[in-house]
Amino acid sequence: MRVKRLVSLVEARSSLSRLAREVAQSGEAIAITQRSKLAAVLVGASRYEADMAELEQYRRRQRAHPTPSFSGLMEIVGDLEEGSHQLTESYEAALKRSGDQLGDALRD
């Protein structure tokens, strides 16, 4: 959502009617800050209704076609920690071989 501008909570309190008219006419949101942090966003009623309808449509699709779970797709066999150590050792050995080959090539 694009925010038209930022206003402080103090300013929003004192000019809420004007801000509401601006948002309704322009269709752009106004962010309201409190102590320099985003506290609320003022949006027009039509934008709010459109966003809520889109959200409900998304939720209906999710209920109709839920995202499949990854549970049961993979089986862990063996000791993961041991496998990790073996992988680390293999990587370090390959890195040493590469370093040795590079050193040999530079000496030639």
Secondary structure, 3 states (H helix, E strand, C coil): CCEEEEEEHHHHHHCHHHHHHHHHHHCCEEEEEECCEEEEEECCHHHHHHHHHHHHHHHHHHHHCCCCCCCCCCCCCCCHHHHHHHHHHHHHHHHHHHHHHHHHHHHC
